[in-house]
């Protein structure tokens, strides 16, 4: 009887404890709601491309703090705020090609951060059809319902890139100018070309060397034969060598590259042959020194100090050695003519040399010296094309100035529209577009 009473007492105490614990237990919290899904998913073939990309756009989620349309986004539960957007893709039609099982099922292809509503898929294949969907993922990793695109998109290749339409127009205009002036020169009509003082002084420099009985030093720079400046220097060398052959002067051509030496020898030999003095050609005077920059300069300046050439001509690509060469030539009292397209070295040549070919004057030397109608016509055509380009820039500056003085921030007039069209379409990559039409991209329905 006593054992039974004890058992009942223990059982009653246990039951009372369970009831008390059930009454005081805190109810489990409800799970946080999923983030609001993005909307209006639009997919389209990228215009003006080779058919290897697709543009994917969507509207930001309502729980994205970067959504400008949601003024209450900052009051959203921090756990529900959008962290990333996941984009998934699957192949709807392989256009007759074999498609893997993985491609036929939904798989993630992109993850964009909060506030981003655009992505370009560059891993697609031309001609295949694709389906897309996007969802928002919050800070807890919970996903929103999927937002599916309406219909599939198939990337295709466009025959013409219309965003480069103005580039094609410029090329046609430049080509027309060049063709016109070449035909004009071939017809026997003389084209005026501004005199280049440095090239006019070559005859004077070679003549002075002949009178003094000293050699003419010609340096083609320190670049290799594949550089355009070296080729331009060899063109001038041909004229200098021919003049030296006619006057009976000696010409010395040290080179920094072995291939340049070979080309210079052929150039000088052809010049002596054209001047009717092939026997006076001395190939040993066109020689290779070294590829090392300052070792080459040391060799050239040593020759200048020993032999004291009456004329020093530098035509080609130069670097830090330009001032060393020019100052050494100035020290020995030589007439110096320089030409280079290196902007950083031009000040040293201008300060130390008697004549300097600046920039495009150096490259125009070939046409100027030869008088060839083909080269002269090309030179004139390029000049007119550059004039047209500068004219467009001047017009743009004019409209920018007028617009800044007369138009308000909210009212865009003719000046602002003209400036936008020049900068975005003519000089930019938005194609022909429409004047003052806002969005000037030319986009067809490629999907």
C-alpha positions as CSV (number, residue, x, y, z in Angstrom):
1,X,0.0,0.0,0.0
2,X,2.9,2.3,0.8
3,X,4.6,1.6,-2.5
4,X,1.4,2.3,-4.4
5,X,1.0,5.7,-2.6
6,X,4.6,6.7,-3.5
7,X,4.1,5.8,-7.2
8,X,0.9,7.9,-7.4
9,X,2.7,10.8,-5.7
10,X,5.6,10.7,-8.2
11,X,3.2,10.3,-11.2
12,X,1.2,13.3,-10.1
13,X,4.3,15.5,-9.6
14,X,5.5,14.5,-13.1
15,X,2.2,15.4,-14.7
16,X,2.0,18.7,-12.9
17,X,5.6,19.6,-14.2
18,X,4.6,18.7,-17.8
19,X,1.5,20.9,-17.6
20,X,3.5,23.8,-16.1
21,X,6.2,23.5,-18.7
22,X,3.6,23.5,-21.5
23,X,2.0,26.6,-20.1
24,X,5.2,28.6,-19.9
25,X,6.9,27.4,-23.1
26,X,7.5,30.1,-25.8
27,X,5.8,29.3,-29.1
28,X,8.1,28.8,-32.1
29,X,8.5,31.9,-34.3
30,X,7.0,31.8,-37.8
31,X,9.5,31.6,-40.7
32,X,10.4,34.9,-42.3
33,X,8.5,35.6,-45.6
34,X,10.4,35.0,-48.8
35,X,11.7,38.1,-50.7
36,X,9.5,39.8,-53.3
37,X,10.3,38.4,-56.7
38,X,11.7,40.5,-59.5
39,X,9.3,41.3,-62.3
40,X,9.1,42.0,-66.1
41,X,11.9,39.8,-67.2
42,X,12.8,40.7,-70.8
43,X,15.3,38.8,-72.9
44,X,16.4,39.9,-76.4
45,X,19.2,39.3,-78.8
46,X,22.0,41.8,-78.6
47,X,21.8,44.1,-81.6
48,X,24.7,44.6,-84.0
49,X,26.7,41.6,-82.9
50,X,27.8,38.3,-84.3
51,X,25.0,36.4,-82.6
52,X,27.0,35.4,-79.5
53,X,25.2,37.2,-76.7
54,X,21.8,37.9,-75.2
55,X,20.6,40.9,-73.2
56,X,18.7,40.0,-70.0
57,X,16.7,42.8,-68.1
58,X,14.4,42.7,-65.2
59,X,12.7,45.1,-62.7
60,X,14.2,45.1,-59.2
61,X,12.5,43.3,-56.4
62,X,10.3,45.2,-54.0
63,X,12.6,44.2,-51.1
64,X,15.7,45.5,-52.9
65,X,16.9,48.6,-51.0
66,X,18.3,50.0,-54.3
67,X,14.8,49.9,-56.0
68,X,14.0,53.6,-56.6
69,X,10.3,52.8,-57.0
70,X,10.0,51.4,-53.4
71,X,10.2,54.2,-50.9
72,X,9.7,51.7,-48.0
73,X,12.5,49.4,-49.0
74,X,14.8,50.7,-46.3
75,X,12.2,49.7,-43.7
76,X,12.2,46.1,-44.9
77,X,13.3,43.3,-42.5
78,X,17.1,43.1,-42.8
79,X,16.8,39.3,-43.2
80,X,14.4,39.8,-46.2
81,X,16.5,42.4,-48.0
82,X,17.7,41.1,-51.4
83,X,21.3,40.1,-51.6
84,X,21.7,38.8,-55.1
85,X,19.7,37.9,-58.2
86,X,20.1,34.4,-59.7
87,X,19.6,33.9,-63.4
88,X,18.9,30.5,-64.7
89,X,18.8,29.3,-68.3
90,X,17.9,26.2,-70.4
91,X,18.0,25.3,-74.0
92,X,14.6,25.3,-75.7
93,X,15.8,24.4,-79.2
94,X,19.2,23.3,-80.3
95,X,18.6,24.0,-83.9
96,X,19.3,20.4,-84.9
97,X,22.5,20.2,-82.8
98,X,23.1,17.6,-80.1
99,X,22.3,19.2,-76.7
100,X,23.5,17.8,-73.4
101,X,21.1,16.9,-70.7
102,X,22.6,19.6,-68.5
103,X,21.8,22.2,-71.1
104,X,18.2,21.0,-71.4
105,X,17.5,21.5,-67.7
106,X,17.4,24.7,-65.7
107,X,20.9,25.7,-64.5
108,X,22.3,28.9,-62.9
109,X,24.3,31.0,-65.3
110,X,24.7,34.3,-63.5
111,X,24.5,35.9,-60.0
112,X,24.1,39.7,-60.0
113,X,24.3,41.9,-56.9
114,X,21.5,43.9,-55.3
115,X,20.5,46.9,-57.4
116,X,21.6,45.3,-60.7
117,X,18.8,44.7,-63.3
118,X,20.8,43.9,-66.4
119,X,23.1,41.1,-67.5
120,X,24.6,40.1,-70.8
121,X,24.9,36.4,-71.4
122,X,27.9,35.8,-73.6
123,X,28.0,32.0,-73.4
124,X,25.2,31.3,-75.8
125,X,25.4,29.6,-79.2
126,X,24.2,31.2,-82.4
127,X,20.9,29.8,-83.6
128,X,19.9,28.0,-80.4
129,X,16.8,29.1,-78.6
130,X,17.0,29.8,-74.8
131,X,14.5,30.2,-71.9
132,X,15.4,32.4,-68.9
133,X,14.2,33.0,-65.4
134,X,15.3,35.0,-62.5
135,X,14.7,35.1,-58.7
136,X,15.8,37.2,-55.8
137,X,17.8,35.7,-52.9
138,X,17.7,37.5,-49.5
139,X,20.4,37.6,-46.8
140,X,19.2,34.3,-45.3
141,X,19.5,32.5,-48.6
142,X,15.7,32.3,-49.1
143,X,14.6,32.5,-52.7
144,X,11.6,34.3,-54.1
145,X,9.3,32.7,-56.6
146,X,10.8,32.6,-60.1
147,X,10.0,35.2,-62.7
148,X,10.0,33.7,-66.2
149,X,10.6,35.5,-69.5
150,X,7.8,35.5,-72.0
151,X,9.0,33.2,-74.8
152,X,12.4,32.1,-75.9
153,X,15.2,34.1,-77.5
154,X,17.5,33.0,-80.3
155,X,20.8,34.9,-80.8
156,X,21.4,35.7,-84.5
157,X,24.2,37.4,-86.4
158,X,23.5,40.7,-88.1
159,X,25.0,41.4,-91.5
160,X,25.9,45.0,-90.6
161,X,26.9,46.6,-87.3
162,X,24.8,49.7,-87.6
163,X,26.4,51.2,-84.5
164,X,29.5,51.8,-86.7
165,X,27.5,53.4,-89.5
166,X,29.1,56.8,-89.1
167,X,32.6,55.1,-89.2
168,X,31.6,53.7,-92.6
169,X,30.5,57.1,-93.8
170,X,33.9,58.6,-92.6
171,X,35.8,55.9,-94.5
172,X,33.8,56.5,-97.6
173,X,34.5,60.2,-97.4
174,X,38.2,59.8,-96.7
175,X,38.4,57.3,-99.6
176,X,36.6,59.7,-101.9
177,X,39.0,62.5,-101.1
178,X,42.0,60.3,-101.7
179,X,40.7,58.9,-104.9
180,X,39.8,62.4,-106.2
181,X,43.2,63.9,-105.5
182,X,45.1,60.9,-106.9
183,X,43.2,61.1,-110.1
184,X,43.7,64.9,-110.1
185,X,47.5,64.5,-109.7
186,X,47.7,61.8,-112.4
187,X,46.0,64.1,-114.8
188,X,49.1,66.3,-114.7
189,X,47.7,69.0,-112.6
190,X,50.0,70.3,-109.9
191,X,48.9,69.9,-106.3
192,X,50.2,72.4,-103.8
193,X,52.0,71.0,-100.8
194,X,53.4,73.1,-98.0
195,X,57.2,73.3,-98.0
196,X,58.9,71.5,-95.2
197,X,62.0,73.5,-94.2
198,X,63.8,70.5,-92.8
199,X,63.6,68.6,-96.1
200,X,64.6,71.7,-98.1
201,X,67.7,72.0,-95.9
202,X,69.0,68.5,-96.8
203,X,70.5,69.8,-100.0
204,X,72.2,72.6,-98.1
205,X,73.5,70.2,-95.4
206,X,75.0,67.7,-98.0
207,X,76.4,70.6,-100.0
208,X,78.2,72.0,-96.9
209,X,79.6,68.6,-96.1
210,X,80.9,68.3,-99.7
211,X,82.6,71.8,-99.5
212,X,84.2,71.0,-96.1
213,X,85.3,67.5,-97.3
214,X,83.6,65.9,-94.3
215,X,81.1,63.0,-94.3
216,X,77.3,63.1,-93.8
217,X,76.1,61.1,-90.7
218,X,72.6,59.6,-91.0
219,X,71.0,57.7,-88.1
220,X,67.8,55.8,-88.6
221,X,66.9,55.6,-85.0
222,X,67.1,52.6,-82.6
223,X,63.9,50.7,-83.6
224,X,63.7,47.6,-85.8
225,X,62.7,47.4,-89.4
226,X,59.1,46.6,-88.6
227,X,58.5,50.0,-87.1
228,X,56.9,52.7,-89.3
229,X,59.3,55.4,-88.1
230,X,62.3,53.3,-89.3
231,X,60.7,52.9,-92.7
232,X,60.0,56.6,-92.9
233,X,63.7,57.2,-92.0
234,X,64.9,54.9,-94.8
235,X,62.8,56.9,-97.3
236,X,64.6,60.1,-96.3
237,X,67.9,58.2,-96.4
238,X,67.2,57.4,-100.1
239,X,67.0,61.1,-100.9
240,X,70.1,62.0,-98.8
241,X,72.1,59.2,-100.3
242,X,71.2,60.2,-103.9
243,X,72.1,63.9,-103.1
244,X,75.4,62.7,-101.6
245,X,76.2,60.6,-104.7
246,X,75.5,63.6,-107.0
247,X,77.7,65.9,-104.9
248,X,80.4,63.3,-104.3
249,X,80.1,63.4,-100.5
250,X,80.6,60.4,-98.2
251,X,77.7,59.1,-96.2
252,X,78.0,57.2,-92.9
253,X,75.0,55.1,-91.7
254,X,75.5,53.3,-88.3
255,X,72.5,51.1,-87.4
256,X,71.2,49.6,-84.2
257,X,69.5,46.6,-85.8
258,X,71.0,44.1,-88.3
259,X,67.9,44.0,-90.5
260,X,67.9,47.8,-90.6
261,X,71.5,47.6,-91.8
262,X,70.6,45.3,-94.7
263,X,67.7,47.5,-95.7
264,X,69.8,50.7,-95.5
265,X,72.5,49.1,-97.7
266,X,70.0,48.3,-100.3
267,X,68.5,51.8,-100.1
268,X,71.8,53.5,-100.4
269,X,73.0,51.3,-103.2
270,X,69.8,52.0,-105.2
271,X,70.2,55.7,-104.6
272,X,73.8,55.7,-105.9
273,X,72.7,53.6,-108.9
274,X,69.9,56.1,-109.6
275,X,72.4,59.0,-109.4
276,X,74.6,57.3,-111.9
277,X,77.5,56.7,-109.5
278,X,77.4,53.0,-108.6
279,X,81.2,52.8,-108.2
280,X,81.1,55.4,-105.4
281,X,78.9,53.2,-103.3
282,X,80.8,51.9,-100.2
283,X,78.8,49.2,-98.3
284,X,81.2,49.2,-95.4
285,X,80.0,52.7,-94.4
286,X,76.5,51.3,-93.7
287,X,77.3,49.1,-90.7
288,X,75.8,47.6,-87.6
289,X,77.0,48.6,-84.1
290,X,74.9,46.9,-81.4
291,X,71.4,46.4,-80.2
292,X,72.1,48.0,-76.8
293,X,70.7,51.5,-76.6
294,X,73.5,53.4,-74.9
295,X,76.3,51.3,-76.3
296,X,75.0,52.3,-79.7
297,X,74.9,55.9,-78.7
298,X,78.4,55.7,-77.4
299,X,79.6,54.3,-80.7
300,X,77.8,57.0,-82.7
301,X,79.0,59.9,-80.5
302,X,82.5,58.6,-80.6
303,X,82.5,58.7,-84.3
304,X,81.0,62.2,-84.3
305,X,83.8,63.5,-82.0
306,X,86.6,61.8,-84.0
307,X,85.4,62.5,-87.6
308,X,83.4,65.6,-87.0
309,X,80.8,65.2,-89.8
310,X,79.6,68.4,-91.3
311,X,75.9,67.3,-91.4
312,X,74.1,65.0,-88.9
313,X,70.6,63.8,-89.9
314,X,68.5,61.8,-87.4
315,X,65.3,60.3,-88.9
316,X,63.5,57.5,-87.0
317,X,62.4,56.5,-83.6
318,X,64.5,57.8,-80.7
319,X,64.3,57.7,-76.9
320,X,66.6,59.0,-74.2
321,X,69.6,59.0,-76.6
322,X,68.1,61.9,-78.7
323,X,69.5,64.6,-76.5
324,X,73.0,63.0,-76.4
325,X,73.2,62.7,-80.1
326,X,71.8,66.2,-80.8
327,X,74.1,67.9,-78.2
328,X,77.1,66.1,-79.5
329,X,76.3,67.3,-83.0
330,X,75.8,70.8,-81.8
331,X,79.1,70.7,-80.0
332,X,81.0,69.8,-83.2
333,X,79.2,72.5,-85.2
334,X,77.4,70.3,-87.6
335,X,74.2,71.2,-89.4
336,X,71.5,69.0,-87.9
337,X,68.2,67.9,-89.3
338,X,66.0,65.6,-87.1
339,X,62.6,63.9,-87.6
340,X,60.7,61.7,-85.2
341,X,57.1,60.9,-84.2
342,X,58.1,60.5,-80.5
343,X,56.4,63.4,-78.7
344,X,58.6,63.1,-75.6
345,X,61.8,63.5,-77.7
346,X,60.7,66.4,-80.0
347,X,61.6,69.1,-77.5
348,X,65.2,67.9,-77.4
349,X,65.5,67.9,-81.1
350,X,63.8,71.3,-81.5
351,X,66.2,72.8,-78.9
352,X,69.4,71.3,-80.3
353,X,68.9,70.8,-84.1
354,X,68.7,73.4,-86.9
355,X,65.6,71.8,-88.4
356,X,63.1,69.4,-87.0
357,X,60.3,67.4,-88.8
358,X,57.5,67.3,-86.3
359,X,55.0,64.4,-86.2
360,X,53.2,64.0,-89.5
361,X,55.8,66.1,-91.4
362,X,58.1,63.1,-90.9
363,X,55.7,60.7,-92.5
364,X,54.8,63.1,-95.3
365,X,58.5,63.3,-96.2
366,X,58.2,60.3,-98.6
367,X,55.4,62.0,-100.7
368,X,57.2,65.4,-100.5
369,X,60.5,64.1,-101.7
370,X,59.3,61.7,-104.4
371,X,56.7,63.9,-106.0
372,X,54.8,60.7,-106.9
373,X,51.2,61.5,-107.9
374,X,49.9,58.5,-105.9
375,X,51.6,59.6,-102.7
376,X,50.9,63.3,-103.2
377,X,47.2,62.5,-103.9
378,X,47.0,60.4,-100.8
379,X,48.6,63.1,-98.7
380,X,46.1,65.8,-100.0
381,X,43.2,63.5,-99.5
382,X,44.1,62.7,-95.9
383,X,44.5,66.5,-95.2
384,X,41.0,67.2,-96.5
385,X,39.6,64.3,-94.4
386,X,41.4,65.7,-91.3
387,X,40.0,69.1,-92.1
388,X,36.5,67.7,-92.2
389,X,37.1,65.9,-88.8
390,X,38.3,69.1,-87.2
391,X,35.3,71.0,-88.7
392,X,32.9,68.5,-86.9
393,X,34.8,69.1,-83.6
394,X,34.6,72.9,-84.0
395,X,30.8,72.6,-84.7
396,X,30.4,70.5,-81.6
397,X,32.4,73.0,-79.5
398,X,30.2,75.8,-80.9
399,X,26.9,74.0,-79.9
400,X,28.3,73.1,-76.5
401,X,29.2,76.8,-75.9
402,X,25.8,78.1,-77.1
403,X,23.9,75.4,-75.1
404,X,25.7,76.2,-71.9
405,X,24.9,79.9,-72.2
406,X,21.3,79.8,-73.4
407,X,19.5,76.7,-72.3
408,X,18.2,75.7,-68.9
409,X,18.8,72.3,-67.1
410,X,15.3,71.1,-67.8
411,X,14.8,72.4,-71.3
412,X,17.1,70.8,-73.9
413,X,17.1,72.9,-77.1
414,X,18.6,72.5,-80.5
415,X,22.1,73.1,-79.3
416,X,22.1,70.4,-76.7
417,X,20.4,67.9,-79.1
418,X,23.0,68.7,-81.8
419,X,25.9,68.3,-79.3
420,X,24.4,64.9,-78.1
421,X,24.1,63.7,-81.7
422,X,27.7,64.7,-82.6
423,X,29.2,63.1,-79.5
424,X,27.0,60.0,-79.2
425,X,26.3,59.2,-82.9
426,X,28.9,60.8,-85.2
427,X,31.9,60.4,-82.9
428,X,30.4,57.7,-80.7
429,X,28.9,54.2,-81.3
430,X,25.2,54.8,-81.4
431,X,24.9,54.6,-85.2
432,X,22.7,56.9,-87.3
433,X,19.9,57.1,-84.9
434,X,17.5,60.0,-84.9
435,X,18.3,63.7,-84.2
436,X,17.0,64.7,-80.8
437,X,15.1,61.5,-80.4
438,X,16.5,60.6,-77.0
439,X,17.5,56.9,-77.4
440,X,19.4,56.9,-80.6
441,X,20.3,53.2,-80.8
442,X,19.2,51.4,-83.9
443,X,17.8,48.1,-82.7
444,X,15.9,45.6,-84.7
445,X,13.7,42.8,-83.5
446,X,16.4,40.1,-83.4
447,X,14.7,37.8,-80.9
